[in-house]
Amino acid sequence: MKSNIPIPGTIREKILNQAIKDFGTHGFEGVNVQQLAKSIGVTTGALYHHFGNKLELYRIVREEVERRIISRMEGASAVHEEPMLSIKAAILVGFDSAVKLNVCRLISEQDPSCNKDLAAILFKDILNEEMEGTEFIISASWRASLRNVANGMNIEHSRNVLVKLLEKFN
């Protein structure tokens, strides 16, 4: 069993669930470990016992949330044969998923725990290297639209801007 899959009802599960909410709303810099622990009713020592430090907790939360969203994006992209239609489907599903899960800030911020961009990797696979480097531009655009939502911009407007941008690639 993976160590980041908590047993239901455990302190580890409570910490992860609250951390998803807090990092999703406030991002890495906006989460205070002492406040996180207090909101769950545990000590910071218990939090550190389970996760070592804030960065490790963030890494686990970010990896899990991004994995869930990327999985949905992969499913959406598989519906289309044409690469740009696949990317458009993936991006819209990813956008809607991040909004629904309330993790726009988490997914849009620079990940301090790693250098790889899972969305760009997915987009590169879809494009099959047709347009080298485009995957990073598309990923950055997707993440920027999520950052706009996290910063209070209207969700539908942010989504529409993303759609219009994607149409420019066709």
Summary of the structure (lengths in Angstrom):
residues: 170
radius of gyration: 17.1
end to end distance: 43.4
largest distance: 52.8
contacts: 498
relative contact order: 0.12
helix: 74%
strand: 0%
